[in-house]
Every structure is written in C-alpha cells, then in structure tokens.
Amino acid sequence: MSDLEKKVRSAKTLLAYGWFNCTDGELVLADMEKAFGTNLPAFTPNADGSFDPVRAAVRDGQRQVLLHLKAMAAKSHEQSNTPKTKARKD
C-alpha cells in the first residue's frame, strides 16, 4: 500500500468514526457503556470479596475499546467541524 493510499484510508476511517457523533451513534455508545459496565472500576470484588485479575483485565480491555471509539469520534468531529446530526435513513 502506497503512502497516498494509506493517507486516503486513514482519512476515510476517521470520517467513518463521525457516525458516533450522531444521535444513533451516541445511543450505541451509551448502550455499550451500560452493557459492559465501563464506568465501573476495573477491580470489583467477587461475591466472596476476592478480586479476579482476569476479570479486571477483561473489563479494562472493554473500557479501552469505548475510549478509543469516543476519542476517534471526537477527533472526527474536530476535523469535520460539523454539528451533531441524526443518522440518515438509508
């Protein structure tokens, strides 16, 4: 892949992340946060009060995915400088 092709792909990818700035995209992000408990601490005690490091690592990995999506959506919004909109009905 040439440098130009890499730049074009990167630009297209960044634009695609802009979908998360629309009403539907924000709804999806909120649902993912709720489903995966990404606003909770990574180390939460088990029922017996012990901590499971594997469970904590999984939760931290889930959190990183959401943080990446949000960061890329914000970057896309900054570069496009467009207001948030509703998703198109295609």
C-alpha positions as CSV (number, residue, x, y, z in Angstrom):
1,M,0.0,0.0,0.0
2,S,1.5,3.4,-1.0
3,D,1.7,6.4,1.3
4,L,-1.1,8.1,-0.6
5,E,-3.3,5.0,-0.2
6,K,-2.6,4.9,3.5
7,K,-3.5,8.6,3.9
8,V,-6.7,8.1,2.0
9,R,-7.7,5.1,4.0
10,S,-6.8,6.9,7.3
11,A,-9.0,9.9,6.2
12,K,-11.9,7.7,5.3
13,T,-11.6,5.8,8.6
14,L,-11.6,9.0,10.5
15,L,-14.7,10.2,8.7
16,A,-16.5,6.9,9.5
17,Y,-15.9,7.4,13.2
18,G,-18.0,10.5,12.8
19,W,-21.1,8.3,12.8
20,F,-20.7,8.1,16.6
21,N,-21.3,11.8,16.8
22,C,-24.9,11.5,15.5
23,T,-27.8,10.7,17.7
24,D,-27.9,7.0,16.8
25,G,-24.1,6.7,17.3
26,E,-24.3,8.2,20.7
27,L,-27.1,5.8,21.6
28,V,-25.0,2.9,20.6
29,L,-22.0,4.1,22.7
30,A,-24.3,4.6,25.7
31,D,-25.7,1.1,25.3
32,M,-22.2,-0.3,25.1
33,E,-21.1,1.5,28.2
34,K,-24.1,0.1,30.1
35,A,-23.8,-3.4,28.7
36,F,-20.1,-3.7,29.6
37,G,-20.1,-1.6,32.8
38,T,-17.2,0.5,31.5
39,N,-18.0,3.3,34.0
40,L,-17.4,0.9,36.9
41,P,-13.9,0.2,38.5
42,A,-11.9,-2.5,36.7
43,F,-11.2,-4.2,40.1
44,T,-14.6,-5.0,41.5
45,P,-14.8,-7.7,44.2
46,N,-16.4,-11.1,43.6
47,A,-19.3,-12.3,45.8
48,D,-16.7,-13.7,48.3
49,G,-14.8,-10.4,48.4
50,S,-11.8,-11.6,46.4
51,F,-10.6,-10.0,43.2
52,D,-10.2,-11.7,39.9
53,P,-7.3,-10.2,37.9
54,V,-8.5,-11.8,34.6
55,R,-12.0,-10.2,35.1
56,A,-10.3,-6.9,35.8
57,A,-8.2,-7.2,32.6
58,V,-11.3,-8.0,30.5
59,R,-13.2,-5.0,31.9
60,D,-10.2,-2.8,31.3
61,G,-10.0,-4.1,27.7
62,Q,-13.7,-3.3,27.2
63,R,-13.1,0.2,28.6
64,Q,-10.2,0.8,26.2
65,V,-12.4,-0.1,23.2
66,L,-15.0,2.5,24.3
67,L,-12.4,5.1,25.0
68,H,-10.9,4.6,21.5
69,L,-14.3,4.9,19.8
70,K,-15.0,8.1,21.7
71,A,-11.6,9.6,21.1
72,M,-11.8,8.9,17.3
73,A,-15.3,10.3,17.2
74,A,-14.2,13.5,18.9
75,K,-11.2,13.7,16.5
76,S,-13.5,13.2,13.5
77,H,-15.8,15.9,14.8
78,E,-12.9,18.3,15.3
79,Q,-11.6,17.8,11.8
80,S,-15.0,17.9,10.1
81,N,-16.2,20.9,12.3
82,T,-19.8,19.9,11.7
83,P,-22.7,19.9,14.2
84,K,-24.1,16.7,15.5
85,T,-26.9,15.3,13.4
86,K,-29.4,12.4,13.3
87,A,-28.3,9.4,11.3
88,R,-29.6,9.1,7.8
89,K,-32.3,6.5,7.0
90,D,-30.9,4.6,4.0
